[in-house]
Amino acid sequence: MSTVKELENMLIRVGLGQPEAKTYLALVRLQEAQSGALCNETNITSSNIYYILDSLMKKGLASYRLQNNIKIFMPSTPDALNEFFISKQKKLEEERLQINTLISTLKKQPLEKEPDSNYKYFEGIQGVKSLWYEINENMNNSDTFRLCTSKRIGYERLITFYDEHHLLRSKKKILAKIIYPLEDKQQGKKRGNELTKIRYMNIQNEAEWGTINDYFYIQYITGKRPRAFLIKDKTFANCFKETFDRVWESAKEKNN
């Protein structure tokens, strides 16, 4: 059987504030109570309890009746929580649609001047994913994607995420050349297809890098603070394309 604290945490997860969760559970235990009794039960001050009760009533989770001009508060049936959660989901979906509209609008905003160089720093796993979202957005079929991976430990946390990238790349029919470590021929074999050429090297570092069009990136996702840089600069990109091509020529082609 769940403890009061566990029930409180469940209510918080579905969208109640902690004082709301405590007050709702107190109402469920008491079934009906004046504000003073709820203050004693929850240790919430009288100056705050009416604000909390008003919020619960707006969410459809509490009600009251007047008895001798005194408000007696009561909990709504627990089934009302389901209706509250459905309402919350609808609101989140509306916000998601608004965000998509905002993203589309921002993408259409004209630049006064395209910068000669653009340098961006990303931190954390979500930051690294943001780098890849930008790469995905700027991929086109004018150039080959060159990618030199790291040791397996340096990319295995994002393998599923990279599946989405490679699926999008395939839809855009963009050729990729990927160098994998010798230790992970299985992943290389999985990735290889007519649009993805694979070679192998004895890679010992945990950072990976690559180029596409005028972009060069370098990243690592090991440790507590994954980091990544994305540089849009034609000179840098061409330099690392040439470097990659030389490394590619020395890499092993067979995966057996």
C-alpha positions as CSV (number, residue, x, y, z in Angstrom):
1,M,0.0,0.0,0.0
2,S,1.4,3.4,-0.9
3,T,2.5,5.8,1.8
4,V,1.2,9.4,2.1
5,K,4.5,10.6,0.8
6,E,4.3,8.3,-2.2
7,L,0.7,9.5,-3.0
8,E,1.8,13.1,-2.6
9,N,4.7,12.5,-5.1
10,M,2.3,10.9,-7.6
11,L,0.0,13.9,-7.4
12,I,2.9,16.2,-8.0
13,R,3.9,14.2,-11.1
14,V,0.5,14.6,-12.6
15,G,0.6,18.3,-12.2
16,L,-0.3,19.5,-8.7
17,G,2.0,21.7,-6.6
18,Q,3.2,20.2,-3.3
19,P,0.9,22.3,-1.1
20,E,-2.0,21.3,-3.4
21,A,-1.1,17.6,-3.2
22,K,-0.9,17.8,0.7
23,T,-4.2,19.6,0.9
24,Y,-6.0,17.3,-1.5
25,L,-4.8,14.2,0.4
26,A,-5.9,15.9,3.7
27,L,-9.4,16.4,2.2
28,V,-9.5,12.8,1.1
29,R,-8.6,11.7,4.7
30,L,-11.1,14.1,6.4
31,Q,-13.8,14.0,3.7
32,E,-15.0,17.4,4.8
33,A,-13.3,20.1,6.8
34,Q,-13.1,23.8,7.6
35,S,-10.0,25.7,6.6
36,G,-8.7,25.7,10.2
37,A,-8.8,21.9,10.3
38,L,-6.9,21.7,7.0
39,C,-4.3,24.1,8.3
40,N,-3.7,21.8,11.3
41,E,-3.7,18.7,9.1
42,T,-1.2,20.1,6.5
43,N,0.8,22.7,8.5
44,I,-0.1,25.2,5.9
45,T,-0.7,28.7,7.2
46,S,-4.2,30.2,7.1
47,S,-3.0,33.0,4.8
48,N,-2.2,30.4,2.1
49,I,-4.8,27.7,2.6
50,Y,-7.6,29.6,0.8
51,Y,-5.4,30.2,-2.2
52,I,-4.6,26.5,-2.4
53,L,-8.2,25.5,-2.0
54,D,-9.3,27.9,-4.7
55,S,-6.7,26.4,-7.0
56,L,-7.9,22.9,-6.3
57,M,-11.5,23.9,-7.0
58,K,-10.5,25.5,-10.4
59,K,-8.8,22.1,-11.2
60,G,-12.1,20.3,-10.4
61,L,-10.5,18.5,-7.4
62,A,-12.4,20.1,-4.5
63,S,-15.7,21.8,-3.7
64,Y,-17.4,23.4,-0.7
65,R,-20.8,23.9,0.9
66,L,-22.0,26.7,3.2
67,Q,-23.1,25.6,6.7
68,N,-24.2,28.5,8.9
69,N,-22.3,30.8,6.5
70,I,-19.1,28.8,7.1
71,K,-17.4,27.1,4.2
72,I,-17.0,23.3,4.5
73,F,-14.6,21.9,2.0
74,M,-14.8,18.5,0.4
75,P,-12.6,16.5,-2.1
76,S,-13.9,15.6,-5.5
77,T,-14.0,11.9,-6.3
78,P,-10.5,10.6,-7.2
79,D,-11.9,9.9,-10.7
80,A,-11.6,13.7,-11.2
81,L,-7.9,13.3,-11.3
82,N,-8.2,11.5,-14.6
83,E,-10.2,14.4,-16.1
84,F,-7.6,16.9,-14.8
85,F,-4.8,14.9,-16.4
86,I,-6.6,14.7,-19.7
87,S,-7.1,18.5,-19.6
88,K,-3.4,18.9,-18.9
89,Q,-2.5,16.7,-21.9
90,K,-4.7,18.8,-24.2
91,K,-3.0,22.0,-23.0
92,L,0.4,20.5,-23.6
93,E,-0.6,19.4,-27.1
94,E,-1.8,23.0,-27.8
95,E,1.5,24.4,-26.5
96,R,3.4,21.9,-28.7
97,L,1.5,23.1,-31.8
98,Q,2.2,26.7,-30.8
99,I,5.9,25.8,-30.5
100,N,5.9,24.2,-33.9
101,T,4.3,27.4,-35.4
102,L,6.9,29.5,-33.6
103,I,9.8,27.4,-35.0
104,S,8.5,27.6,-38.5
105,T,8.1,31.4,-38.2
106,L,11.6,31.8,-36.8
107,K,13.1,29.7,-39.6
108,K,11.6,32.0,-42.1
109,Q,13.0,35.2,-40.6
110,P,15.5,36.7,-43.2
111,L,19.1,37.3,-42.2
112,E,20.3,40.8,-42.6
113,K,23.8,39.4,-43.4
114,E,25.1,35.8,-43.6
115,P,28.2,35.7,-41.3
116,D,31.5,34.5,-42.8
117,S,32.0,32.3,-39.8
118,N,29.8,30.9,-37.1
119,Y,31.0,29.2,-34.0
120,K,28.7,27.4,-31.5
121,Y,29.5,25.7,-28.2
122,F,27.1,23.0,-26.8
123,E,27.1,21.4,-23.4
124,G,25.3,18.3,-22.0
125,I,23.6,15.5,-23.8
126,Q,20.8,17.8,-24.8
127,G,23.3,20.3,-26.1
128,V,25.0,17.6,-28.3
129,K,21.6,16.6,-29.6
130,S,20.9,20.3,-30.5
131,L,24.1,20.3,-32.5
132,W,22.8,17.3,-34.5
133,Y,19.4,19.0,-35.0
134,E,21.3,21.9,-36.6
135,I,23.4,19.5,-38.8
136,N,20.2,17.7,-39.9
137,E,18.6,20.9,-40.8
138,N,21.5,22.0,-43.0
139,M,22.2,18.7,-44.7
140,N,21.7,18.6,-48.4
141,N,22.9,16.4,-51.3
142,S,25.6,18.7,-52.4
143,D,28.3,17.1,-50.2
144,T,29.4,13.9,-48.6
145,F,29.0,13.6,-44.9
146,R,32.5,12.6,-43.4
147,L,32.5,11.2,-39.9
148,C,35.3,9.9,-37.8
149,T,33.9,8.2,-34.8
150,S,35.6,7.5,-31.4
151,K,36.0,4.4,-29.3
152,R,32.6,2.8,-28.8
153,I,32.2,4.2,-25.3
154,G,32.3,7.6,-27.0
155,Y,29.1,7.2,-29.0
156,E,27.1,4.3,-27.6
157,R,24.8,6.5,-25.5
158,L,23.5,8.1,-28.6
159,I,23.3,5.2,-31.0
160,T,19.5,5.2,-31.0
161,F,19.5,9.0,-31.5
162,Y,21.9,8.6,-34.4
163,D,19.5,6.1,-36.0
164,E,17.2,9.0,-36.6
165,H,20.0,11.1,-38.1
166,H,21.0,8.4,-40.6
167,L,17.3,7.7,-41.5
168,L,16.9,11.4,-42.4
169,R,20.2,11.4,-44.3
170,S,19.1,8.4,-46.3
171,K,15.8,10.1,-47.1
172,K,17.8,13.1,-48.4
173,K,20.0,10.6,-50.3
174,I,23.2,12.0,-48.8
175,L,26.3,9.8,-49.1
176,A,28.3,9.3,-45.9
177,K,31.8,8.0,-45.2
178,I,32.2,6.7,-41.6
179,I,35.3,5.5,-39.9
180,Y,34.5,3.2,-37.0
181,P,36.9,1.7,-34.4
182,L,38.1,-1.8,-34.9
183,E,36.4,-2.8,-31.7
184,D,32.9,-2.1,-33.1
185,K,32.7,-3.8,-36.5
186,Q,29.2,-5.0,-35.7
187,Q,27.9,-1.4,-35.6
188,G,29.8,-0.6,-38.8
189,K,28.2,-3.6,-40.5
190,K,24.8,-2.5,-39.3
191,R,25.3,1.1,-40.7
192,G,26.8,0.1,-44.0
193,N,24.6,0.4,-47.1
194,E,24.7,1.9,-50.6
195,L,24.6,5.4,-49.1
196,T,27.0,4.7,-46.2
197,K,30.6,3.6,-46.8
198,I,32.4,2.1,-43.8
199,R,36.0,1.7,-42.9
200,Y,37.9,0.9,-39.7
201,M,40.8,2.1,-37.7
202,N,42.4,1.5,-34.3
203,I,40.8,4.5,-32.6
204,Q,41.7,5.1,-28.9
205,N,40.2,8.5,-28.2
206,E,36.7,9.4,-27.0
207,A,36.0,12.4,-29.2
208,E,34.5,12.2,-32.7
209,W,34.5,14.7,-35.5
210,G,33.1,15.2,-39.0
211,T,32.3,17.6,-41.8
212,I,29.3,18.3,-44.0
213,N,29.1,21.2,-46.5
214,D,30.7,24.2,-44.8
215,Y,30.4,22.7,-41.3
216,F,33.0,21.1,-39.1
217,Y,32.0,19.6,-35.7
218,I,33.8,17.9,-32.9
219,Q,32.3,16.4,-29.7
220,Y,32.5,14.0,-26.9
221,I,29.7,12.6,-24.7
222,T,31.7,10.7,-22.0
223,G,32.0,12.0,-18.5
224,K,29.6,14.3,-16.6
225,R,29.8,17.3,-19.0
226,P,29.5,16.3,-22.7
227,R,30.8,19.0,-24.9
228,A,30.6,19.9,-28.6
229,F,31.6,22.6,-31.1
230,L,30.0,23.3,-34.4
231,I,31.9,25.6,-36.7
232,K,30.5,27.0,-40.0
233,D,33.5,28.1,-41.9
234,K,34.4,27.0,-45.4
235,T,38.2,27.2,-44.8
236,F,38.0,25.1,-41.7
237,A,35.6,22.6,-43.3
238,N,37.8,22.2,-46.3
239,C,40.9,21.6,-44.1
240,F,39.2,18.8,-42.2
241,K,37.7,17.3,-45.4
242,E,41.2,17.0,-46.7
243,T,42.4,15.5,-43.4
244,F,39.5,13.0,-43.3
245,D,40.2,11.9,-46.9
246,R,43.8,11.1,-46.0
247,V,42.7,9.2,-42.9
248,W,40.1,7.4,-45.0
249,E,42.7,6.2,-47.5
250,S,44.7,4.6,-44.7
251,A,41.7,3.0,-43.0
252,K,40.7,-0.7,-43.4
253,E,37.9,-1.3,-45.8
254,K,36.9,-4.8,-44.9
255,N,34.8,-5.6,-41.8
256,N,36.0,-9.2,-41.4
